[in-house]
Amino acid sequence: MLARVGRRGQADACTEVLWYINTMVEDPKLLVERVQTGVRMEKRLLKVLKAFAEFHDMTLGDLLEGIVLHAFDGKLPFNPASIERIQELKRFYDFDLDSSASHRLKEIKARPARRRAADK
């Protein structure tokens, strides 16, 4: 709704002020209990996720929660611009896996950490 308001709240043709009616909707926050978890995942996938979360100024945990909650509802978690950004990050981190690899990943044994000369 557009209203013209002048001094003392009287109608005036000089000043336009926008009044938005019923647009200030309070966004109630949901209180949750979060726990620390040690999840193992493919190294490059984690790099893409962390970079995407950083790009959106959010934590990795918040990003993962959003992805999972959307998936549980059968909804896509990303808009076309986000998918394009993810594709860029996948190229940057040389991450060539897609959903067809999801149940075929097999972990290689990690190489033992090299000992420092001082520890020998």
N, C-alpha and C positions, 0 to 999 in steps of 0.2 A: 504494500500500500504506500503510495507516495503522498505526503502531506507537505504543504507549504506552511512553514512556521516562522514568524518574525519575533520581535521583542515582546516579552511578556506573554508568549504563547499564542499571540494573535496571528491570524492568517496574513501572509505577506507574500507578494509575488517575487521578492528578492532572494529569499533563502529556501533551498529545497533540502529537506531532511527525510531520509528513508526510515520508515517505521516498519519493522518486521513483526507481524503478529503470529503468535503460536509457532515461532521457529526456534525459540530458546528451550530446547528439550534437555532436561537433565539426563546425563549418561551415568547411570548408577554403576559403580565399580563392584565387581564380585570379589569377595575375599576368599582366597584359597590358601592351602598349605602346600608349599613346595618342598621337595626333598632333593638332595644332591644325589646324582647317579653317575656311575662310571660306565658309559655306553661305548662300545667299540664299533667303529664304522670305517669305511674305506677312506684313506687319507685324503685323496683329492676331493672326494665328496664333501668331507668336513671343511676343507679350504673354501670350496664354493659356498657352502652354507654360511660360514663365518663371514666371508666377504659380503655376501648378500645382506646378512643381518647388519653388518657395520654400515653398509650403504644406506640402509633405512633407519640407522641410529636406534637399533634395538638389540637386545641380547639374543644369543643363540637359542637359549631356552624359550624366549618369547616367540621366536620364529618357528621353532619346532612345535610348540603348543598350537600355534595358529595353523600350521600345515596339517597336523593330526586332527584338530577339531573340524577343519573343513573336510578332510577325507572321511571322517566318521559320519558327516552329514551328506556325503556323496557330492560335495561341491568342489569346484576347482579353487585352489588357494591363491592362484596368481592371475593377474590381468595380463593382456598382451605385452605391455611395456615391461612388466616384471619378467615375463618369459624371455623377452629379448635380452634383458640384462643378465639373466641366468645363462643364456647361450654364450654371451660375451665372456662371462666368468669361467664357464666350462672350457672355452677355447684358451683363455689365459692360463688356467691351471692344467691344461692338457688332459681334461677329464672327458673320456670318450664313451662312458657307459650310459645306458638308458634303462628304461623300465624292464626291457627284456632280459637284463642281466640280474634282476633282483633276487631270484632264488637260485642262482648259479654261482654266486661268489664263494670262493674258497680262500681262506686266509693262509698266507705263506708264513712260515716261521720267521720271526724277526731275528735279525742278526744280533749276536751278543754285542753289548756295548764295548767299545775299545777301552782298554785300561790305559790310564795315563802313565807316563814314565815314572812319576813320583810314587804311584801305587805299586809298582813292580818290586 
